Amino acid sequence: MDLLTAGLAAVIVFALGGSIGSFINVVVYRLPAGLSLLWPPSRCPHCLHQLGLRDNVPVLGWLWLKGLCRHCKGKISWRYPVVEAACGVLFLLVFWQFGISVQTLGYWTLCSWLLALSLIDLDTMTLPNPLTQSGLVIGLGFELIAGFLLQSSWVGAIHQCMFGIVGTVLGLWLLDLVAMVGSIVFGQAAMGGGDAKLAGMMGAWLGWKYMLLSGFLACAMGAFVGGGAIALGLLSRRQPMPFGPFLALGAVTSLFVGEEILSIYLRLFFPTSSG
């Protein structure tokens, strides 16, 4: 692929990701509120005036308007373009890693679900069942389709789907176990039920090895950030903290560099014996 074609492909992929990010902003706001995701169309949160096509262009629309509604001049949160840009970057990273393949389409979907769930958890401390459950089902469907396309047999498809099922069960059990132990140690609920469902969804997409790695990375990052926040007085010891974003970050990390991390781990702790 020459430089011009690569650049054009990158622009198209980023624009696609930004458009999906724009819809994710809608999902994050409307789904917890029980509102329709399709109607009414996007509008100003202050004056409720419907946004025009130009205003809806991902990232650029917000920049053109300088973060203000064209009609009432009310401030529009900076989070909208940041989410759109973040989704665009995620789509680019997936495309660069997996190229034009069924994995790219699947992992674009996974990253979109993870981003939406992370933002909802940050806003409401909940992980909605409609997202975790649909993400799990789509993940198992992805394993089935990818297994058939990559191995050209239904035996390979079923084997790949079983890989996702094992990952789902492990994710559910692992987070339920962590929640139970945490509740005993701290004397209060240490984790919400939605976290286990999110872990199960991740297992459906990533399989059991990357599910374990994602869970470990999430716990490590959560402990580091939570401990730092407590040390700085930003969080009390009994104050709950959303764990979904850490799970999502662990999953994305495993998706892109999971094999490298596992290889380093095996070399460090299970070195091959010399001559």
C-alpha positions in Angstrom: 0.0 0.0 0.0 1.6 3.3 -1.1 1.7 6.4 1.1 -1.2 8.2 -0.5 -3.5 5.1 -0.3 -2.5 4.5 3.3 -3.2 8.1 4.2 -6.6 8.0 2.5 -7.4 4.8 4.3 -6.4 6.3 7.6 -8.7 9.3 7.1 -11.6 7.1 6.1 -11.1 4.8 9.1 -10.7 7.7 11.5 -13.9 9.4 10.1 -15.8 6.1 10.5 -14.6 5.8 14.1 -15.5 9.4 14.8 -19.0 8.8 13.5 -19.4 5.8 15.7 -18.1 7.8 18.6 -20.7 10.4 17.9 -23.4 7.7 18.2 -21.7 6.4 21.4 -22.2 9.9 22.9 -25.9 9.5 22.2 -26.0 6.0 23.8 -24.1 7.1 26.9 -26.6 9.9 27.5 -29.8 8.3 26.5 -29.6 4.6 27.5 -29.3 5.2 31.3 -32.1 7.7 31.0 -34.4 5.2 29.3 -34.7 7.4 26.2 -34.9 6.3 22.5 -31.5 6.1 20.8 -32.9 7.1 17.5 -35.5 9.8 18.2 -35.3 12.7 18.4 -32.2 13.4 16.3 -29.2 15.0 18.0 -30.0 18.4 19.5 -28.5 21.1 21.8 -28.8 20.0 25.5 -29.8 23.5 26.4 -32.3 24.9 23.9 -33.1 21.5 22.4 -32.7 22.8 18.8 -31.9 20.1 16.3 -28.3 20.1 15.1 -27.7 20.5 11.4 -25.5 18.2 9.3 -22.5 20.5 9.5 -22.8 20.7 13.3 -22.9 16.9 13.5 -19.5 16.4 11.8 -17.4 14.4 14.3 -14.8 16.6 16.1 -14.8 19.3 13.4 -18.4 20.3 14.1 -17.6 21.1 17.7 -14.4 23.0 16.6 -16.4 25.0 14.0 -18.9 26.0 16.6 -16.1 26.7 19.1 -17.9 24.5 21.7 -21.1 26.7 21.6 -24.6 26.0 20.3 -25.2 27.9 17.0 -28.6 29.1 18.3 -28.5 29.7 22.0 -24.7 30.0 22.4 -24.9 27.5 25.3 -21.6 25.6 26.0 -21.4 22.1 24.6 -19.2 19.8 26.6 -15.7 19.1 25.4 -16.3 15.4 26.1 -18.3 15.0 22.8 -15.3 15.7 20.5 -12.9 13.8 22.8 -15.1 10.6 22.7 -15.3 11.0 18.9 -11.6 11.4 18.5 -10.9 8.5 21.0 -13.1 6.2 19.0 -11.5 7.3 15.8 -8.0 6.5 17.2 -9.2 3.1 18.4 -10.5 2.3 15.0 -7.2 3.3 13.5 -5.2 1.1 15.9 -7.4 -1.9 15.2 -7.1 -1.3 11.4 -3.3 -1.0 11.6 -3.0 -4.1 13.6 -5.5 -6.4 11.8 -5.8 -4.8 8.4 -8.8 -5.6 6.1 -10.2 -8.6 7.9 -13.1 -10.0 9.8 -11.1 -9.4 13.0 -11.0 -5.7 12.3 -14.8 -5.5 12.0 -15.2 -7.6 15.1 -12.8 -5.6 17.2 -14.2 -2.3 16.0 -17.4 -3.5 17.5 -15.8 -4.6 20.8 -14.0 -1.3 21.2 -17.2 0.6 20.6 -19.0 -1.5 23.3 -16.2 -1.1 25.8 -16.0 2.7 25.2 -19.8 3.1 25.7 -19.8 0.9 28.9 -16.8 2.7 30.4 -18.4 6.2 30.0 -21.7 5.0 31.4 -20.0 3.5 34.4 -18.1 6.7 35.0 -21.3 8.7 34.8 -23.7 6.4 36.7 -21.7 3.7 38.4 -23.7 1.1 36.4 -23.1 -1.2 33.5 -26.5 -1.6 31.7 -27.5 -5.2 31.0 -28.7 -4.4 27.4 -25.1 -3.5 26.5 -23.2 -6.3 28.4 -25.7 -9.0 27.2 -25.8 -7.9 23.6 -22.0 -7.5 23.6 -21.6 -11.1 24.9 -24.0 -12.6 22.3 -22.3 -10.6 19.5 -18.9 -11.7 20.8 -19.8 -15.4 20.6 -21.3 -14.8 17.2 -18.0 -13.2 16.1 -16.0 -16.2 17.4 -18.3 -18.5 15.4 -18.0 -16.5 12.2 -14.3 -15.8 12.5 -13.6 -19.5 13.3 -15.4 -20.6 10.1 -13.8 -18.0 7.9 -10.3 -18.5 9.2 -10.4 -22.3 9.3 -13.0 -23.0 6.5 -14.8 -25.6 8.5 -17.7 -25.8 11.0 -15.5 -27.8 13.3 -13.1 -24.8 13.5 -16.0 -22.5 14.0 -17.4 -24.5 16.9 -14.0 -24.8 18.5 -13.5 -21.1 18.3 -16.9 -20.5 19.7 -16.2 -22.8 22.6 -13.0 -20.8 23.2 -15.3 -17.8 23.7 -17.7 -19.7 25.9 -14.9 -20.8 28.2 -13.7 -17.2 28.4 -17.2 -16.0 29.2 -17.7 -18.5 32.1 -14.2 -17.7 33.4 -14.9 -14.0 33.3 -18.1 -14.3 35.2 -16.7 -16.6 37.9 -13.5 -14.7 38.3 -15.2 -11.3 38.9 -17.8 -12.9 41.1 -15.0 -14.5 43.2 -13.1 -11.2 43.4 -16.4 -9.4 44.5 -17.1 -12.1 47.2 -13.6 -12.0 48.6 -13.6 -8.2 48.5 -16.9 -8.0 50.4 -15.5 -10.3 53.1 -12.3 -8.4 53.5 -13.7 -4.8 53.4 -17.1 -5.6 55.0 -19.0 -4.0 52.1 -19.8 -4.6 48.5 -16.5 -4.5 46.7 -17.8 -4.7 43.1 -21.1 -4.4 41.3 -22.8 -7.3 39.5 -22.3 -5.5 36.2 -18.5 -5.9 36.4 -18.8 -9.7 36.3 -21.1 -9.4 33.3 -18.7 -7.1 31.5 -15.8 -9.5 32.2 -18.0 -12.3 30.8 -18.6 -10.2 27.7 -14.8 -9.6 27.3 -14.2 -13.4 27.7 -16.6 -14.0 24.8 -14.5 -11.8 22.5 -11.0 -12.5 23.8 -11.0 -16.1 25.1 -9.8 -17.3 28.5 -6.1 -16.4 28.3 -6.7 -12.7 27.4 -9.6 -12.6 29.9 -7.2 -13.6 32.7 -4.6 -11.0 31.5 -7.3 -8.3 31.2 -8.6 -9.0 34.7 -5.0 -8.9 36.1 -4.3 -5.6 34.3 -7.6 -4.1 35.4 -6.9 -5.0 39.1 -3.4 -3.6 38.9 -4.5 -0.4 37.3 -7.5 0.0 39.6 -5.3 -0.6 42.7 -2.7 2.0 41.4 -5.2 4.7 40.5 -7.4 4.0 43.6 -4.4 4.0 45.9 -3.1 7.2 44.4 -6.5 8.9 44.7 -6.7 7.9 48.3 -3.2 9.1 49.0 -4.0 12.5 47.4 -7.3 12.8 49.4 -9.4 12.6 46.2 -11.1 9.4 47.3 -12.0 8.0 50.7 -11.3 4.4 51.6 -15.0 3.5 51.6 -15.9 5.5 48.5 -16.9 3.3 45.5 -15.0 3.7 42.3 -16.1 2.5 38.9 -14.2 -0.6 37.8 -15.7 -1.0 34.3 -13.2 1.5 32.7 -10.3 -0.5 34.1 -11.7 -3.7 32.8 -12.2 -2.1 29.4 -8.6 -0.7 29.4 -7.3 -4.1 30.3 -9.2 -5.7 27.4 -7.9 -3.1 24.9 -4.4 -3.6 26.2 -4.7 -7.3 25.8 -6.1 -6.9 22.4 -3.1 -5.0 21.1 -0.1 -6.2 23.1 -1.5 -9.2 25.0 0.7 -11.7 23.2 3.8 -9.7 23.9 2.9 -9.4 27.6 2.3 -13.1 27.9 5.6 -13.9 26.1 7.5 -11.7 28.6 5.8 -13.3 31.5 6.6 -16.8 30.3 10.3 -15.9 29.7 10.6 -14.4 33.1 8.9 -17.1 35.2 9.2 -20.2 33.0 12.5 -19.8 31.1 13.5 -22.7 28.9 16.2 -24.8 30.4 19.6 -24.4 28.6 21.7 -27.3 27.1 
